[in-house]
Amino acid sequence: MRVNLPIASSWFLWGSSYYLYYPYLSIYLQKVLGDNFSFSFVIFTLAAISFSLLGGISHRLIGVKASAFLGMFLSGIGLFLIRSSSAPIPLLLSGILTYSFFVSLPNFYSMMSSLDSKCIARVWSISIIPSLFMPLVGGMISQYLGISAVFLIASIISFASGIPVLLLRVTLRGGRGESMKLLPFLSMIPIAMVFPYVYVYLRLNFGFSLEEIGLISTVAEAIGMISSFLSTKTTSRTAMIALLILFSFLGLESEIPYFSITFGLWEAIIPVSLEGSNSVTPQDFGKVNAAQQSGWLIGFVLSYLLGEKSLVFSPIISIILALLVVKSRRLI
C-alpha cells in the first residue's frame, strides 16, 4: 500500500485528535446546551460550508501546504477554547473555530488526488487507525479527569498535525475535475441524521458508561477503517452500495445497542463518495466539501426536528440511496 509519509503522518495525528474527542462532543454539548444541543451541529455545519469554500481558494494566496497547516492550527485553538466554555455562546463560537479544519481538507484532498486516484481512501484508512484506541483513551480521560481534559489534549495533537505537511513535496495535477456530483451531498444526509444521537442514545437510554461508549466507538471505527481499506479493492460504485446497505443496520440500535458499531461505516462512505467526484484542484474539492457539508446540514436539521427518531429514518434514506446507485449503474 503506497502512501505519502508527510500526508499520512499529518492525517494520523489529526485522526488521533479527532477520535479522542468526537465521541464525547455531543455529550459535552448536551450537558451545556440541554435538549436542543443537536441544533449546534447545524451552526457548525454552516461554518464548515464557508470554511470549505475558503479552503478551495486559499491555496491561491498562501499555497496548499500553508492552507492545510492553517486549518489544523485554527482547529486546535477551537478545541483549546472548548475546554473552558461552560456557557452557550462561547461554546458555540469555540465549536465553529474547531470546524476550521475544513479549510485544510480541500488542499489535502487535492494533494492526495495528485498522487494517485486511490490515495484518499488509503490515507483515510490510515487516519482511522487512532480510532482503535483513542476513543477508549478519551473515555478513560473523561471518566477520571473530566471531558474538558479530552479537549485540551486533542488541541495539542491538532496543533502538531499540521507540521508534517509543511515538509511535503507534491505537484498538483492540472486541469479541472467534476466537482458537482450528487453522491457526496446525498450520502452525508443519513450519517448526519444519527451523528448527534448515536452515542448519546447509549448513554441516556441504555446507561452505558463513558468508558463503555469509548469501547463501542473504538469497535465502530475499526470497522470503518477496515471498510475504507477494502473499498480500494473494488469499484467505488460497488463499495458505495454495500456500505450504504450495511450502514442501514444502525436502525436496530434502538432495540440492540451493539448495532451502533455500524455507525463506523461513515468513515468509508466519505472517502468513496469523494473519489467518485473525480475532483482535481483545491477549488474542485472545496466545492465537493461544501456539497458534503450541505448534506450534513440537511441531515442535522432533520436530526434536530426528529430527535431520536432519526435513528429510524436515517436507515430508510440509506437504503433509498443504495437503490439509486444500483439503478444509475454508476456513482450519481
GUVOZA-671531 format. One record per residue (C-alpha): residue number from 1; residue in three letters; x, y, z. Coordinates in pm, 1 decimal, m for minus. Layout:
! GUVOZA-671531
+-----+-----+----------+----------+----------+
|   i |  aa |        x |        y |        z |
+-----+-----+----------+----------+----------+
| NUM | ala |        X |        Y |        Z |
...
+-----+-----+----------+----------+----------+
This chain:
! GUVOZA-671531
+-----+-----+----------+----------+----------+
|   i |  aa |        x |        y |        z |
+-----+-----+----------+----------+----------+
|   1 | met |      0.0 |      0.0 |      0.0 |
|   2 | arg |    182.8 |    312.0 |   m127.4 |
|   3 | val |    127.1 |    628.1 |     73.2 |
|   4 | asn |    292.4 |    965.8 |    111.9 |
|   5 | leu |    459.9 |    983.9 |    453.9 |
|   6 | pro |    404.0 |   1355.9 |    535.1 |
|   7 | ile |     34.5 |   1338.2 |    439.7 |
|   8 | ala |    m16.7 |   1005.6 |    614.4 |
|   9 | ser |    156.1 |   1120.0 |    935.0 |
|  10 | ser |    m33.1 |   1450.8 |    933.6 |
|  11 | trp |   m365.2 |   1272.9 |    898.0 |
|  12 | phe |   m266.3 |   1014.8 |   1157.2 |
|  13 | leu |   m211.5 |   1294.4 |   1408.3 |
|  14 | trp |   m531.0 |   1469.4 |   1304.8 |
|  15 | gly |   m717.3 |   1140.2 |   1342.9 |
|  16 | ser |   m565.3 |   1096.7 |   1689.2 |
|  17 | ser |   m702.0 |   1436.0 |   1788.5 |
|  18 | tyr |  m1041.1 |   1385.3 |   1628.4 |
|  19 | tyr |  m1111.0 |   1038.7 |   1764.5 |
|  20 | leu |  m1003.5 |   1143.1 |   2110.1 |
|  21 | tyr |  m1282.6 |   1398.3 |   2140.5 |
|  22 | tyr |  m1557.0 |   1337.1 |   1884.3 |
|  23 | pro |  m1749.2 |   1058.9 |   2070.1 |
|  24 | tyr |  m1777.9 |   1297.9 |   2363.5 |
|  25 | leu |  m1857.2 |   1619.6 |   2177.7 |
|  26 | ser |  m2232.0 |   1550.9 |   2171.2 |
|  27 | ile |  m2225.8 |   1451.9 |   2536.9 |
|  28 | tyr |  m2049.5 |   1777.2 |   2628.9 |
|  29 | leu |  m2280.7 |   1984.9 |   2410.6 |
|  30 | gln |  m2586.3 |   1819.4 |   2565.4 |
|  31 | lys |  m2451.9 |   1891.0 |   2913.2 |
|  32 | val |  m2405.7 |   2264.1 |   2842.0 |
|  33 | leu |  m2685.7 |   2333.6 |   2592.6 |
|  34 | gly |  m2954.7 |   2093.7 |   2711.1 |
|  35 | asp |  m3205.1 |   1901.9 |   2499.9 |
|  36 | asn |  m3165.2 |   2127.1 |   2194.7 |
|  37 | phe |  m2793.3 |   2054.8 |   2170.2 |
|  38 | ser |  m2826.9 |   1894.0 |   1825.8 |
|  39 | phe |  m2902.4 |   2235.3 |   1672.5 |
|  40 | ser |  m2540.5 |   2332.1 |   1742.3 |
|  41 | phe |  m2436.5 |   2091.3 |   1466.6 |
|  42 | val |  m2646.3 |   2295.4 |   1224.4 |
|  43 | ile |  m2447.0 |   2603.5 |   1322.3 |
|  44 | phe |  m2115.0 |   2420.0 |   1298.9 |
|  45 | thr |  m2203.4 |   2284.5 |    955.4 |
|  46 | leu |  m2293.3 |   2626.5 |    820.5 |
|  47 | ala |  m1945.2 |   2732.7 |    928.3 |
|  48 | ala |  m1794.4 |   2421.4 |    767.5 |
|  49 | ile |  m1950.2 |   2510.4 |    430.5 |
|  50 | ser |  m1787.0 |   2852.5 |    443.8 |
|  51 | phe |  m1454.6 |   2705.7 |    557.2 |
|  52 | ser |  m1464.6 |   2450.5 |    272.8 |
|  53 | leu |  m1512.4 |   2720.1 |     10.0 |
|  54 | leu |  m1241.0 |   2929.1 |    174.6 |
|  55 | gly |  m1005.4 |   2632.0 |    168.5 |
|  56 | gly |  m1077.1 |   2589.5 |   m201.4 |
|  57 | ile |   m939.0 |   2934.7 |   m282.3 |
|  58 | ser |   m686.4 |   2999.0 |     m3.5 |
|  59 | his |   m418.8 |   2798.7 |   m188.3 |
|  60 | arg |   m402.0 |   3079.5 |   m443.1 |
|  61 | leu |   m294.9 |   3322.0 |   m171.5 |
|  62 | ile |    m74.7 |   3118.0 |     61.0 |
|  63 | gly |    m30.1 |   2780.6 |   m113.5 |
|  64 | val |   m173.9 |   2435.8 |    m47.3 |
|  65 | lys |     68.9 |   2344.1 |    230.7 |
|  66 | ala |     14.0 |   2663.7 |    426.4 |
|  67 | ser |   m363.2 |   2632.4 |    380.0 |
|  68 | ala |   m355.8 |   2276.9 |    514.1 |
|  69 | phe |   m145.1 |   2386.0 |    811.8 |
|  70 | leu |   m362.1 |   2689.2 |    888.0 |
|  71 | gly |   m686.9 |   2493.5 |    914.0 |
|  72 | met |   m540.2 |   2238.1 |   1153.6 |
|  73 | phe |   m383.8 |   2510.6 |   1368.8 |
|  74 | leu |   m705.3 |   2712.0 |   1399.0 |
|  75 | ser |   m898.1 |   2395.3 |   1477.6 |
|  76 | gly |   m656.1 |   2330.5 |   1764.0 |
|  77 | ile |   m731.1 |   2674.8 |   1904.3 |
|  78 | gly |  m1102.3 |   2597.7 |   1890.7 |
|  79 | leu |  m1053.1 |   2272.8 |   2081.0 |
|  80 | phe |   m844.1 |   2451.8 |   2342.4 |
|  81 | leu |  m1120.6 |   2708.1 |   2393.8 |
|  82 | ile |  m1398.5 |   2445.8 |   2417.9 |
|  83 | arg |  m1248.5 |   2309.0 |   2737.9 |
|  84 | ser |  m1316.4 |   2636.7 |   2918.8 |
|  85 | ser |  m1650.3 |   2712.5 |   2750.8 |
|  86 | ser |  m1925.0 |   2646.0 |   3003.3 |
|  87 | ala |  m2177.6 |   2893.4 |   2858.6 |
|  88 | pro |  m2372.2 |   2850.0 |   2529.2 |
|  89 | ile |  m2229.8 |   3139.8 |   2322.4 |
|  90 | pro |  m1858.4 |   3080.6 |   2398.6 |
|  91 | leu |  m1911.2 |   2709.1 |   2341.7 |
|  92 | leu |  m2073.6 |   2764.1 |   2002.6 |
|  93 | leu |  m1802.2 |   3007.6 |   1892.6 |
|  94 | ser |  m1531.5 |   2763.1 |   2002.4 |
|  95 | gly |  m1707.0 |   2483.9 |   1814.0 |
|  96 | ile |  m1721.7 |   2696.5 |   1499.4 |
|  97 | leu |  m1346.6 |   2758.6 |   1521.5 |
|  98 | thr |  m1288.4 |   2386.3 |   1574.0 |
|  99 | tyr |  m1452.9 |   2320.7 |   1239.4 |
| 100 | ser |  m1192.4 |   2536.3 |   1062.4 |
| 101 | phe |  m1010.7 |   2213.7 |    975.8 |
| 102 | phe |  m1237.4 |   2227.5 |    671.1 |
| 103 | val |  m1000.6 |   2494.1 |    539.5 |
| 104 | ser |   m738.5 |   2218.7 |    526.7 |
| 105 | leu |   m942.1 |   1940.7 |    368.8 |
| 106 | pro |   m973.9 |   2064.2 |      5.8 |
| 107 | asn |   m597.4 |   2115.7 |     m3.2 |
| 108 | phe |   m524.4 |   1773.9 |    147.7 |
| 109 | tyr |   m762.8 |   1603.0 |    m94.5 |
| 110 | ser |   m610.2 |   1781.7 |   m393.8 |
| 111 | met |   m259.6 |   1677.1 |   m289.4 |
| 112 | met |   m372.9 |   1318.1 |   m239.7 |
| 113 | ser |   m555.0 |   1312.0 |   m572.3 |
| 114 | ser |   m236.8 |   1432.9 |   m741.4 |
| 115 | leu |    m51.2 |   1130.1 |   m606.5 |
| 116 | asp |   m297.8 |    868.7 |   m736.4 |
| 117 | ser |   m670.6 |    801.3 |   m762.2 |
| 118 | lys |   m692.5 |    570.7 |   m457.0 |
| 119 | cys |   m469.0 |    776.7 |   m227.3 |
| 120 | ile |   m763.9 |    939.4 |    m49.5 |
| 121 | ala |   m914.4 |    608.5 |     64.3 |
| 122 | arg |   m573.8 |    467.7 |    163.9 |
| 123 | val |   m470.9 |    772.5 |    368.1 |
| 124 | trp |   m821.5 |    790.1 |    515.5 |
| 125 | ser |   m788.4 |    430.2 |    633.2 |
| 126 | ile |   m454.5 |    520.2 |    797.0 |
| 127 | ser |   m610.3 |    822.7 |    967.2 |
| 128 | ile |   m869.4 |    589.9 |   1120.9 |
| 129 | ile |   m602.5 |    378.3 |   1294.0 |
| 130 | pro |   m613.5 |    603.6 |   1604.1 |
| 131 | ser |   m980.3 |    514.5 |   1631.2 |
| 132 | leu |   m870.2 |    172.7 |   1751.8 |
| 133 | phe |   m752.8 |    321.0 |   2079.7 |
| 134 | met |   m819.6 |    696.8 |   2107.3 |
| 135 | pro |  m1196.3 |    679.0 |   2179.8 |
| 136 | leu |  m1123.5 |    437.5 |   2462.5 |
| 137 | val |   m842.5 |    663.6 |   2586.5 |
| 138 | gly |  m1082.9 |    956.7 |   2565.5 |
| 139 | gly |  m1339.2 |    762.2 |   2765.0 |
| 140 | met |  m1089.2 |    688.6 |   3040.1 |
| 141 | ile |   m974.5 |   1051.7 |   3048.6 |
| 142 | ser |  m1336.3 |   1171.2 |   3058.9 |
| 143 | gln |  m1424.6 |    928.7 |   3334.7 |
| 144 | tyr |  m1136.4 |   1018.8 |   3563.9 |
| 145 | leu |  m1019.0 |   1369.3 |   3463.5 |
| 146 | gly |  m1329.8 |   1515.5 |   3305.9 |
| 147 | ile |  m1433.0 |   1577.9 |   2945.3 |
| 148 | ser |  m1255.5 |   1915.2 |   2938.5 |
| 149 | ala |   m921.8 |   1733.1 |   2963.7 |
| 150 | val |  m1006.3 |   1546.9 |   2643.8 |
| 151 | phe |  m1039.5 |   1871.9 |   2450.3 |
| 152 | leu |   m713.8 |   2006.0 |   2595.3 |
| 153 | ile |   m513.1 |   1703.5 |   2482.9 |
| 154 | ala |   m692.1 |   1696.1 |   2146.8 |
| 155 | ser |   m599.4 |   2060.4 |   2087.0 |
| 156 | ile |   m228.0 |   1989.7 |   2136.8 |
| 157 | ile |   m238.8 |   1699.4 |   1890.7 |
| 158 | ser |   m430.1 |   1912.2 |   1640.5 |
| 159 | phe |   m158.2 |   2178.9 |   1656.3 |
| 160 | ala |    101.5 |   1911.7 |   1578.4 |
| 161 | ser |    m96.2 |   1758.7 |   1290.1 |
| 162 | gly |    m28.3 |   2047.7 |   1055.8 |
| 163 | ile |    350.8 |   2033.2 |   1088.7 |
| 164 | pro |    430.7 |   1725.0 |    871.6 |
| 165 | val |    250.1 |   1867.1 |    568.7 |
| 166 | leu |    496.6 |   2158.7 |    561.4 |
| 167 | leu |    761.3 |   1901.2 |    463.4 |
| 168 | leu |    554.2 |   1773.0 |    172.0 |
| 169 | arg |    671.2 |   1781.1 |   m187.6 |
| 170 | val |    395.2 |   1733.4 |   m440.2 |
| 171 | thr |    297.0 |   1882.8 |   m774.4 |
| 172 | leu |    m75.0 |   1936.5 |   m810.8 |
| 173 | arg |   m244.6 |   1789.8 |  m1114.1 |
| 174 | gly |   m355.7 |   2032.1 |  m1379.8 |
| 175 | gly |   m697.3 |   2057.0 |  m1539.2 |
| 176 | arg |  m1042.1 |   2061.2 |  m1395.8 |
| 177 | gly |  m1246.3 |   1779.4 |  m1248.6 |
| 178 | glu |  m1613.5 |   1706.5 |  m1197.6 |
| 179 | ser |  m1683.2 |   1869.9 |   m864.8 |
| 180 | met |  m2061.9 |   1867.7 |   m852.4 |
| 181 | lys |  m2172.7 |   1504.8 |   m834.3 |
| 182 | leu |  m2472.3 |   1438.1 |   m612.6 |
| 183 | leu |  m2340.2 |   1146.8 |   m408.5 |
| 184 | pro |  m2100.8 |   1346.8 |   m184.8 |
| 185 | phe |  m2407.3 |   1555.4 |    m96.7 |
| 186 | leu |  m2673.5 |   1284.8 |    m64.3 |
| 187 | ser |  m2468.6 |   1024.4 |    121.6 |
| 188 | met |  m2399.3 |   1264.3 |    408.9 |
| 189 | ile |  m2767.7 |   1306.1 |    497.3 |
| 190 | pro |  m2826.7 |    969.6 |    671.0 |
| 191 | ile |  m2491.1 |    998.5 |    850.5 |
| 192 | ala |  m2564.0 |   1345.8 |    983.6 |
| 193 | met |  m2912.0 |   1245.2 |   1097.5 |
| 194 | val |  m2772.0 |    998.2 |   1350.9 |
| 195 | phe |  m2440.2 |   1167.4 |   1429.0 |
| 196 | pro |  m2562.7 |   1369.3 |   1731.9 |
| 197 | tyr |  m2753.1 |   1078.4 |   1885.8 |
| 198 | val |  m2571.8 |    752.4 |   1823.5 |
| 199 | tyr |  m2355.2 |    771.0 |   2138.7 |
| 200 | val |  m2580.5 |    996.3 |   2344.5 |
| 201 | tyr |  m2853.4 |    733.4 |   2294.3 |
| 202 | leu |  m2631.0 |    468.5 |   2450.2 |
| 203 | arg |  m2566.3 |    696.8 |   2746.6 |
| 204 | leu |  m2924.7 |    808.2 |   2811.9 |
| 205 | asn |  m3129.7 |    502.3 |   2713.5 |
| 206 | phe |  m2903.3 |    211.0 |   2800.0 |
| 207 | gly |  m2690.6 |    363.4 |   3077.0 |
| 208 | phe |  m2356.4 |    297.4 |   2910.5 |
| 209 | ser |  m2058.7 |    448.6 |   3093.8 |
| 210 | leu |  m1816.9 |    682.0 |   2914.8 |
| 211 | glu |  m1558.3 |    403.6 |   2909.5 |
| 212 | glu |  m1809.5 |    164.7 |   2751.3 |
| 213 | ile |  m1901.7 |    426.1 |   2491.8 |
| 214 | gly |  m1531.1 |    464.6 |   2416.6 |
| 215 | leu |  m1504.3 |     90.1 |   2360.0 |
| 216 | ile |  m1812.0 |     84.0 |   2134.5 |
| 217 | ser |  m1674.5 |    377.2 |   1935.9 |
| 218 | thr |  m1340.0 |    201.6 |   1900.7 |
| 219 | val |  m1504.1 |   m108.7 |   1753.4 |
| 220 | ala |  m1716.3 |    105.1 |   1521.0 |
| 221 | glu |  m1414.1 |    294.8 |   1393.0 |
| 222 | ala |  m1218.8 |    m28.0 |   1344.6 |
| 223 | ile |  m1499.3 |   m145.6 |   1118.8 |
| 224 | gly |  m1477.9 |    186.6 |    935.4 |
| 225 | met |  m1101.2 |    153.8 |    890.3 |
| 226 | ile |  m1124.9 |   m197.3 |    750.7 |
| 227 | ser |  m1413.4 |   m100.0 |    522.4 |
| 228 | ser |  m1227.1 |    205.5 |    394.2 |
| 229 | phe |   m925.6 |     m7.0 |    303.4 |
| 230 | leu |  m1138.4 |   m280.0 |    143.6 |
| 231 | ser |  m1315.7 |    m17.9 |    m67.9 |
| 232 | thr |   m986.9 |     36.5 |   m255.5 |
| 233 | lys |  m1006.7 |   m322.5 |   m379.1 |
| 234 | thr |  m1327.9 |   m276.5 |   m576.8 |
| 235 | thr |  m1511.4 |    m13.1 |   m777.7 |
| 236 | ser |  m1641.7 |    293.6 |   m598.0 |
| 237 | arg |  m1995.8 |    208.4 |   m710.3 |
| 238 | thr |  m1988.9 |   m145.0 |   m567.1 |
| 239 | ala |  m1830.9 |    m23.5 |   m245.0 |
| 240 | met |  m2090.3 |    250.9 |   m201.0 |
| 241 | ile |  m2385.7 |     16.2 |   m247.9 |
| 242 | ala |  m2250.5 |   m226.4 |     12.3 |
| 243 | leu |  m2160.3 |     48.1 |    259.4 |
| 244 | leu |  m2499.9 |    218.7 |    243.9 |
| 245 | ile |  m2685.0 |   m109.5 |    294.5 |
| 246 | leu |  m2468.5 |   m209.9 |    589.8 |
| 247 | phe |  m2497.1 |    139.6 |    740.3 |
| 248 | ser |  m2875.8 |     99.5 |    745.4 |
| 249 | phe |  m2839.8 |   m168.7 |   1015.8 |
| 250 | leu |  m2777.4 |    118.7 |   1257.8 |
| 251 | gly |  m3156.5 |    143.4 |   1279.3 |
| 252 | leu |  m3152.4 |   m163.8 |   1502.5 |
| 253 | glu |  m2962.1 |     26.9 |   1774.2 |
| 254 | ser |  m3286.2 |    124.7 |   1947.9 |
| 255 | glu |  m3350.0 |   m242.9 |   2021.2 |
| 256 | ile |  m2997.7 |   m386.0 |   2033.3 |
| 257 | pro |  m2744.6 |   m116.9 |   2133.7 |
| 258 | tyr |  m2446.1 |   m302.0 |   1989.7 |
| 259 | phe |  m2569.1 |   m236.9 |   1635.9 |
| 260 | ser |  m2432.2 |    113.8 |   1699.0 |
| 261 | ile |  m2098.3 |    m20.8 |   1574.1 |
| 262 | thr |  m2229.6 |      5.4 |   1217.0 |
| 263 | phe |  m2204.2 |    381.2 |   1257.5 |
| 264 | gly |  m1832.0 |    338.4 |   1192.1 |
| 265 | leu |  m1907.5 |    275.8 |    823.7 |
| 266 | trp |  m1942.2 |    651.3 |    778.9 |
| 267 | glu |  m1562.3 |    653.6 |    772.4 |
| 268 | ala |  m1566.2 |    454.7 |    448.7 |
| 269 | ile |  m1867.6 |    623.7 |    288.8 |
| 270 | ile |  m1699.7 |    966.6 |    288.8 |
| 271 | pro |  m1376.5 |    879.4 |    100.6 |
| 272 | val |  m1561.7 |    660.1 |   m150.4 |
| 273 | ser |  m1800.0 |    944.8 |   m230.6 |
| 274 | leu |  m1503.9 |   1181.8 |   m268.8 |
| 275 | glu |  m1321.7 |    956.6 |   m511.9 |
| 276 | gly |  m1635.8 |    924.9 |   m718.2 |
| 277 | ser |  m1644.1 |   1301.6 |   m766.0 |
| 278 | asn |  m1336.2 |   1295.1 |   m995.4 |
| 279 | ser |  m1218.6 |   1624.6 |   m847.2 |
| 280 | val |   m866.0 |   1755.5 |   m905.2 |
| 281 | thr |   m790.9 |   2104.8 |   m772.8 |
| 282 | pro |   m841.3 |   2250.3 |   m422.6 |
| 283 | gln |  m1122.8 |   2457.3 |   m570.9 |
| 284 | asp |  m1289.8 |   2140.2 |   m701.6 |
| 285 | phe |  m1258.8 |   1972.9 |   m364.3 |
| 286 | gly |  m1370.3 |   2289.9 |   m188.4 |
| 287 | lys |  m1695.9 |   2270.5 |   m381.9 |
| 288 | val |  m1729.8 |   1897.8 |   m308.2 |
| 289 | asn |  m1662.9 |   1956.4 |     62.2 |
| 290 | ala |  m1921.0 |   2235.9 |     61.6 |
| 291 | ala |  m2166.8 |   1998.4 |   m108.8 |
| 292 | gln |  m2089.7 |   1734.5 |    152.0 |
| 293 | gln |  m2147.1 |   1980.5 |    431.3 |
| 294 | ser |  m2475.4 |   2086.2 |    270.9 |
| 295 | gly |  m2577.9 |   1721.8 |    303.7 |
| 296 | trp |  m2462.9 |   1725.3 |    665.7 |
| 297 | leu |  m2660.8 |   2044.8 |    717.4 |
| 298 | ile |  m2984.1 |   1889.4 |    589.5 |
| 299 | gly |  m2919.1 |   1580.0 |    796.8 |
| 300 | phe |  m2856.5 |   1783.2 |   1111.3 |
| 301 | val |  m3173.5 |   1986.9 |   1054.9 |
| 302 | leu |  m3369.6 |   1662.9 |   1018.4 |
| 303 | ser |  m3194.4 |   1527.9 |   1327.1 |
| 304 | tyr |  m3296.2 |   1835.7 |   1524.4 |
| 305 | leu |  m3657.8 |   1807.1 |   1407.5 |
| 306 | leu |  m3690.1 |   1430.8 |   1451.0 |
| 307 | gly |  m3482.1 |   1383.9 |   1764.5 |
| 308 | glu |  m3409.7 |   1021.3 |   1846.0 |
| 309 | lys |  m3649.3 |    914.7 |   1569.4 |
| 310 | ser |  m3360.6 |    993.7 |   1335.7 |
| 311 | leu |  m3225.7 |    651.8 |   1426.0 |
| 312 | val |  m3529.5 |    505.6 |   1245.9 |
| 313 | phe |  m3549.7 |    733.5 |    942.5 |
| 314 | ser |  m3176.9 |    750.3 |    862.6 |
| 315 | pro |  m3155.4 |    379.6 |    763.8 |
| 316 | ile |  m3452.2 |    424.5 |    529.0 |
| 317 | ile |  m3273.9 |    707.0 |    347.6 |
| 318 | ser |  m2955.6 |    498.5 |    335.6 |
| 319 | ile |  m3140.3 |    212.7 |    163.0 |
| 320 | ile |  m3302.8 |    451.7 |    m85.6 |
| 321 | leu |  m2961.1 |    593.0 |   m177.5 |
| 322 | ala |  m2820.7 |    243.6 |   m226.4 |
| 323 | leu |  m3108.6 |    165.1 |   m463.7 |
| 324 | leu |  m3043.6 |    487.4 |   m655.3 |
| 325 | val |  m2679.9 |    389.7 |   m706.6 |
| 326 | val |  m2787.4 |     41.8 |   m820.4 |
| 327 | lys |  m3032.8 |    189.0 |  m1067.5 |
| 328 | ser |  m2791.6 |    450.2 |  m1202.6 |
| 329 | arg |  m2524.1 |    188.1 |  m1285.3 |
| 330 | arg |  m2261.9 |    438.1 |  m1174.4 |
| 331 | leu |  m2193.5 |    680.9 |   m893.9 |
| 332 | ile |  m2454.0 |    955.7 |   m918.5 |
+-----+-----+----------+----------+----------+
